[in-house]
Amino acid sequence: MILRRIGSDIILVPFGNALKDHNGLFMLTESACFLWEQLPECNSVEELAKKLFDEYDVTEEQALADTKEFINKLVELEIIDL
């Protein structure tokens, strides 16, 4: 997947092998975009949630809940494996 910003929209675009599994684009919020960009650097959901907490004005509990929801959605859509 490639992340693209087009105007105010943030989009994940499938390419290569992902094209055969995903024939559409994925719209992201700013916080989802932040999490996506942090994925390669993080080894756990908790580490990713901590980065979200540090970056945005949310509680630690909300950061963890939002991060889990984001990761679960990526797994559900078969964009990432755990």
TORBA-588875 format. One record per residue: chain; x, y, z of N, C-alpha, C in turn. Coordinates in nm, 2 decimals. Example, Ala and Ser with C-alpha at 12.3 -4.5 7.8 and 13.67 -1.06 7.14 Angstrom:
+----+--------+--------+--------+--------+--------+--------+--------+--------+--------+
! ch !    n_u !    n_v !    n_w !   ca_u !   ca_v !   ca_w !    c_u !    c_v !    c_w !
+----+--------+--------+--------+--------+--------+--------+--------+--------+--------+
!  A !   1.32 !  -0.57 !   0.78 !   1.23 !  -0.45 !   0.78 !   1.32 !  -0.33 !   0.78 !
!  A !   1.28 !  -0.22 !   0.71 !   1.37 !  -0.11 !   0.71 !   1.29 !   0.00 !   0.79 !
+----+--------+--------+--------+--------+--------+--------+--------+--------+--------+
end
This chain:
+----+--------+--------+--------+--------+--------+--------+--------+--------+--------+
! ch !    n_u !    n_v !    n_w !   ca_u !   ca_v !   ca_w !    c_u !    c_v !    c_w !
+----+--------+--------+--------+--------+--------+--------+--------+--------+--------+
!  A !   0.08 !  -0.12 !   0.00 !   0.00 !   0.00 !   0.00 !   0.09 !   0.12 !   0.00 !
!  A !   0.04 !   0.22 !  -0.07 !   0.11 !   0.35 !  -0.08 !   0.02 !   0.46 !  -0.02 !
!  A !   0.07 !   0.54 !   0.07 !   0.00 !   0.65 !   0.13 !   0.01 !   0.77 !   0.04 !
!  A !  -0.11 !   0.83 !   0.00 !  -0.11 !   0.95 !  -0.08 !  -0.20 !   1.06 !  -0.01 !
!  A !  -0.15 !   1.18 !  -0.02 !  -0.23 !   1.29 !   0.02 !  -0.28 !   1.37 !  -0.10 !
!  A !  -0.41 !   1.38 !  -0.12 !  -0.46 !   1.45 !  -0.23 !  -0.56 !   1.56 !  -0.18 !
!  A !  -0.51 !   1.68 !  -0.18 !  -0.58 !   1.79 !  -0.12 !  -0.59 !   1.76 !   0.03 !
!  A !  -0.71 !   1.76 !   0.08 !  -0.73 !   1.73 !   0.23 !  -0.75 !   1.58 !   0.26 !
!  A !  -0.76 !   1.50 !   0.15 !  -0.78 !   1.36 !   0.17 !  -0.65 !   1.28 !   0.18 !
!  A !  -0.66 !   1.18 !   0.27 !  -0.54 !   1.09 !   0.29 !  -0.59 !   0.95 !   0.24 !
!  A !  -0.52 !   0.89 !   0.15 !  -0.57 !   0.77 !   0.09 !  -0.46 !   0.66 !   0.09 !
!  A !  -0.49 !   0.54 !   0.12 !  -0.40 !   0.42 !   0.10 !  -0.44 !   0.36 !  -0.04 !
!  A !  -0.34 !   0.35 !  -0.12 !  -0.36 !   0.30 !  -0.26 !  -0.29 !   0.16 !  -0.27 !
!  A !  -0.36 !   0.06 !  -0.31 !  -0.30 !  -0.07 !  -0.33 !  -0.21 !  -0.07 !  -0.45 !
!  A !  -0.10 !  -0.14 !  -0.45 !  -0.02 !  -0.16 !  -0.57 !   0.04 !  -0.30 !  -0.56 !
!  A !   0.10 !  -0.34 !  -0.67 !   0.17 !  -0.47 !  -0.67 !   0.07 !  -0.59 !  -0.64 !
!  A !   0.12 !  -0.68 !  -0.56 !   0.03 !  -0.79 !  -0.52 !  -0.10 !  -0.75 !  -0.45 !
!  A !  -0.09 !  -0.64 !  -0.38 !  -0.21 !  -0.59 !  -0.31 !  -0.33 !  -0.56 !  -0.40 !
!  A !  -0.30 !  -0.53 !  -0.53 !  -0.40 !  -0.50 !  -0.63 !  -0.50 !  -0.62 !  -0.65 !
!  A !  -0.44 !  -0.74 !  -0.64 !  -0.53 !  -0.86 !  -0.67 !  -0.63 !  -0.88 !  -0.55 !
!  A !  -0.59 !  -0.83 !  -0.43 !  -0.67 !  -0.85 !  -0.31 !  -0.76 !  -0.73 !  -0.28 !
!  A !  -0.72 !  -0.62 !  -0.32 !  -0.79 !  -0.49 !  -0.29 !  -0.81 !  -0.41 !  -0.42 !
!  A !  -0.93 !  -0.40 !  -0.46 !  -0.96 !  -0.32 !  -0.58 !  -1.01 !  -0.18 !  -0.55 !
!  A !  -0.99 !  -0.13 !  -0.43 !  -1.04 !   0.00 !  -0.40 !  -0.94 !   0.08 !  -0.32 !
!  A !  -0.97 !   0.20 !  -0.30 !  -0.88 !   0.29 !  -0.22 !  -0.94 !   0.29 !  -0.07 !
!  A !  -0.85 !   0.33 !   0.02 !  -0.89 !   0.33 !   0.16 !  -0.86 !   0.47 !   0.21 !
!  A !  -0.97 !   0.54 !   0.26 !  -0.96 !   0.67 !   0.31 !  -0.91 !   0.66 !   0.46 !
!  A !  -0.82 !   0.75 !   0.50 !  -0.77 !   0.75 !   0.64 !  -0.80 !   0.89 !   0.70 !
!  A !  -0.82 !   0.89 !   0.83 !  -0.82 !   1.01 !   0.91 !  -0.68 !   1.05 !   0.94 !
!  A !  -0.66 !   1.17 !   0.99 !  -0.53 !   1.22 !   1.03 !  -0.46 !   1.12 !   1.13 !
!  A !  -0.54 !   1.08 !   1.23 !  -0.48 !   1.00 !   1.33 !  -0.45 !   0.86 !   1.27 !
!  A !  -0.54 !   0.81 !   1.19 !  -0.51 !   0.68 !   1.12 !  -0.39 !   0.69 !   1.03 !
!  A !  -0.37 !   0.80 !   0.97 !  -0.25 !   0.82 !   0.89 !  -0.13 !   0.82 !   0.97 !
!  A !  -0.14 !   0.88 !   1.09 !  -0.02 !   0.89 !   1.18 !   0.01 !   0.74 !   1.23 !
!  A !  -0.09 !   0.66 !   1.26 !  -0.07 !   0.53 !   1.30 !  -0.01 !   0.45 !   1.19 !
!  A !  -0.06 !   0.46 !   1.07 !   0.00 !   0.39 !   0.95 !   0.15 !   0.42 !   0.93 !
!  A !   0.18 !   0.55 !   0.95 !   0.32 !   0.59 !   0.93 !   0.41 !   0.53 !   1.04 !
!  A !   0.35 !   0.51 !   1.16 !   0.43 !   0.46 !   1.27 !   0.44 !   0.31 !   1.27 !
!  A !   0.36 !   0.24 !   1.20 !   0.36 !   0.09 !   1.20 !   0.50 !   0.03 !   1.18 !
!  A !   0.58 !   0.07 !   1.09 !   0.71 !   0.00 !   1.07 !   0.80 !   0.01 !   1.19 !
!  A !   0.78 !   0.12 !   1.27 !   0.87 !   0.14 !   1.38 !   0.83 !   0.07 !   1.51 !
!  A !   0.71 !   0.02 !   1.52 !   0.65 !  -0.03 !   1.64 !   0.64 !  -0.18 !   1.64 !
!  A !   0.66 !  -0.23 !   1.76 !   0.66 !  -0.38 !   1.78 !   0.54 !  -0.43 !   1.85 !
!  A !   0.45 !  -0.34 !   1.89 !   0.33 !  -0.38 !   1.97 !   0.22 !  -0.28 !   1.95 !
!  A !   0.10 !  -0.32 !   1.98 !  -0.01 !  -0.23 !   1.98 !   0.01 !  -0.12 !   2.08 !
!  A !   0.06 !  -0.17 !   2.20 !   0.08 !  -0.07 !   2.31 !   0.18 !   0.04 !   2.27 !
!  A !   0.29 !   0.00 !   2.21 !   0.39 !   0.09 !   2.16 !   0.33 !   0.19 !   2.06 !
!  A !   0.25 !   0.14 !   1.97 !   0.18 !   0.23 !   1.87 !   0.08 !   0.32 !   1.94 !
!  A !   0.01 !   0.27 !   2.04 !  -0.09 !   0.35 !   2.12 !  -0.01 !   0.46 !   2.19 !
!  A !   0.10 !   0.43 !   2.25 !   0.18 !   0.53 !   2.32 !   0.22 !   0.65 !   2.23 !
!  A !   0.26 !   0.62 !   2.11 !   0.30 !   0.72 !   2.01 !   0.17 !   0.81 !   1.98 !
!  A !   0.06 !   0.74 !   1.96 !  -0.07 !   0.82 !   1.94 !  -0.10 !   0.91 !   2.06 !
!  A !  -0.08 !   0.86 !   2.18 !  -0.11 !   0.94 !   2.30 !  -0.01 !   1.06 !   2.31 !
!  A !   0.12 !   1.04 !   2.27 !   0.21 !   1.14 !   2.27 !   0.19 !   1.25 !   2.17 !
!  A !   0.13 !   1.21 !   2.06 !   0.11 !   1.30 !   1.95 !  -0.03 !   1.38 !   1.95 !
!  A !  -0.13 !   1.32 !   2.01 !  -0.26 !   1.38 !   2.00 !  -0.31 !   1.40 !   2.15 !
!  A !  -0.41 !   1.48 !   2.16 !  -0.47 !   1.52 !   2.29 !  -0.58 !   1.42 !   2.32 !
!  A !  -0.54 !   1.30 !   2.36 !  -0.63 !   1.19 !   2.40 !  -0.58 !   1.12 !   2.52 !
!  A !  -0.67 !   1.05 !   2.59 !  -0.62 !   0.98 !   2.71 !  -0.55 !   0.85 !   2.67 !
!  A !  -0.47 !   0.80 !   2.76 !  -0.40 !   0.67 !   2.72 !  -0.50 !   0.56 !   2.69 !
!  A !  -0.61 !   0.56 !   2.76 !  -0.72 !   0.46 !   2.73 !  -0.78 !   0.47 !   2.59 !
!  A !  -0.80 !   0.60 !   2.56 !  -0.86 !   0.63 !   2.43 !  -0.76 !   0.60 !   2.32 !
!  A !  -0.63 !   0.63 !   2.34 !  -0.53 !   0.60 !   2.24 !  -0.52 !   0.45 !   2.22 !
!  A !  -0.52 !   0.37 !   2.32 !  -0.52 !   0.23 !   2.31 !  -0.64 !   0.17 !   2.24 !
!  A !  -0.76 !   0.22 !   2.28 !  -0.88 !   0.17 !   2.21 !  -0.88 !   0.21 !   2.06 !
!  A !  -0.84 !   0.33 !   2.03 !  -0.84 !   0.37 !   1.89 !  -0.73 !   0.29 !   1.81 !
!  A !  -0.62 !   0.26 !   1.87 !  -0.51 !   0.19 !   1.80 !  -0.56 !   0.04 !   1.78 !
!  A !  -0.62 !  -0.02 !   1.88 !  -0.67 !  -0.15 !   1.86 !  -0.78 !  -0.16 !   1.75 !
!  A !  -0.87 !  -0.06 !   1.75 !  -0.97 !  -0.06 !   1.64 !  -0.90 !  -0.05 !   1.51 !
!  A !  -0.80 !   0.04 !   1.49 !  -0.73 !   0.06 !   1.37 !  -0.66 !  -0.07 !   1.32 !
!  A !  -0.59 !  -0.13 !   1.41 !  -0.52 !  -0.25 !   1.38 !  -0.62 !  -0.36 !   1.34 !
!  A !  -0.72 !  -0.38 !   1.42 !  -0.82 !  -0.48 !   1.39 !  -0.89 !  -0.46 !   1.25 !
!  A !  -0.91 !  -0.34 !   1.21 !  -0.97 !  -0.31 !   1.08 !  -0.87 !  -0.35 !   0.97 !
!  A !  -0.74 !  -0.31 !   0.99 !  -0.64 !  -0.35 !   0.89 !  -0.63 !  -0.50 !   0.88 !
!  A !  -0.64 !  -0.57 !   0.99 !  -0.63 !  -0.72 !   0.98 !  -0.76 !  -0.77 !   0.91 !
!  A !  -0.87 !  -0.72 !   0.95 !  -1.00 !  -0.76 !   0.89 !  -1.00 !  -0.74 !   0.74 !
!  A !  -0.94 !  -0.63 !   0.69 !  -0.93 !  -0.61 !   0.55 !  -0.81 !  -0.68 !   0.48 !
!  A !  -0.74 !  -0.75 !   0.56 !  -0.62 !  -0.83 !   0.52 !  -0.52 !  -0.74 !   0.46 !
!  A !  -0.50 !  -0.62 !   0.52 !  -0.40 !  -0.53 !   0.48 !  -0.27 !  -0.56 !   0.55 !
!  A !  -0.28 !  -0.60 !   0.67 !  -0.17 !  -0.65 !   0.75 !  -0.20 !  -0.78 !   0.82 !
!  A !  -0.09 !  -0.85 !   0.86 !  -0.10 !  -0.98 !   0.93 !  -0.05 !  -0.96 !   1.07 !
!  A !  -0.10 !  -1.02 !   1.17 !  -0.05 !  -1.02 !   1.30 !   0.02 !  -1.15 !   1.33 !
+----+--------+--------+--------+--------+--------+--------+--------+--------+--------+
end
